[in-house]
């Protein structure tokens, strides 16, 4: 059984690494975050602040550093209110917490209000959380596919 990572067990980065981060003024990679990089080793530690590091999928959160918009997803669809954590029919039998979390996270999408192809950003005010069904409906209704909108 795979375990979700617990942030309380993360080790501090070495002094030389922390000093180098401090000297360089390295900040979180997310466009609307100005926090310094995390001082703890672990997933995302070289590109994220501690707050966003703990939002990574390995800790049970929604974020994936290679997909910045995912840090602004939530567990509830803003259109229909679906919350996979309450869905015992689909996810109740998944015993492994890491796999269950991964499956639940997969049905929640971060949808760009203003498409990136049209200048939209990966920021909190430009991302809506939609379940997979609402996202597909919105995509086709609004013509979002292939970066085009009606």
N, C-alpha and C positions, 0 to 999 in steps of 0.2 A: 504494500500500500504506500503510495507516494504522499508525502506530507507537504502542506503549504509551508512556505518559509516563514519563520517568526522573526520579525525585526529586532526583537529584544535580544536575540542571539547573535546578531551581526557584530563583527569586530571592527574597531576603529582602524582607519587606514594608518599607515606608518607616518611618523613625524615628517620625514622628508617629503612624502607625497602631499600631506596636508599643507606644508609650507609652500610647496610649489603651486598648489591650487590657489592658496591665498595670494601669493605674489602675482600670479597671472590674472586674478580676478575672475576665474572661470565661473560661469553661471549655468543654471539649469537650461537645457536645450529648448524648453517649451517657450513659444513666442511671447506669451503674456506672463512669464514668471521671471523675476529678477533675482531670485534667491541664489546663494552660492551653491556649488556642487556639494553633494553629501560627503560627510567625513567618515561614513561607514562603508566598508567593503560590501559587495553584494550586487545583485542584478541592477543595472542602470546607474551604478555609483559613479561612473566616469562621465555621465552626461546629464544626470538629474540631481535636483536638490533632494534632501531627505524626505520631504513631504511627498513628492512625486515618485521617489524611489519606492516608498511603501505602498504606492498605488499600482505598482507593477503586478502583472498577473502571477508571478511566482509567490507573492505575498497574499494572493487572494483578491487583488484589485482588478481593475479593468484595463490598465495601461500596458502598452508594449512600446518600448523605446523606438523601434523602427517604424511605428505608426503613431505619430504624436497626437492625432485627433482622438485616439482611443482613451487618453487620459481624461477626456471630458464626457465619456459615456457614464450612464448611471444604470441602476438595476431596474428602473421602471420606464416603460415606454411612455413618451410624452403625448402620444396620440390616443392609445387605447388603455393605458394603465397596466399592461401585462408586466408581471414580475416573476422571472423564472425561479427565484428562490422559494416561491409559494406553490410552485407547480410540482406537486408530488406524483402526479400521473406520469410525467415525462422524466423527472429527475430523482424521484424518491428511491428508486432501486439502485442508483449509482453509489456504491459504497465508498469508493476512493474519493476523498475530498478534492484532490487536485484535478481528477478527471471530471467530477461533477461540476466544479467551478469552471473548468475549461468549456464544458458543454453548455452550461448556462450563459457564460460570457459570449459564446458563439452566436446565440440567438438575439443578442442585443447589439445593434449597430450604431455607430456614430455617424450621423448624416450631416453633411455640410449644408447649411442654410444657403449660403452663397458659394457656389461651386469653386473649387480651387482653380479650375480651368478659366474661370471668369474673375480671378483675383481674390477669391475667398481665402481665408486664413485658417490654420489649425489652432483656433482660440476658443475659449469657453463660450463666448457670445456668438460663435458661428457654428456650434455643434448642437444638434438635437439628438437625443437618444430615442431610437425607434426599434421596436421588435422587428424581426426579419419580415413578417407579413406586412406590417405598416410601411416598412422601408421599401419593399418591392412595389407596393401599390403607389406610394408617393413618387418613386422613380419613374414609373411608367405614366402616371397621370401628368406629372410635370415635365416629362421628357428629359430627365436628368442623365440618361444613359449616354455613353460616349462623349461626355462633357458638354452636351448641348442641352439647352432648355428652350421650350417653345416660346 
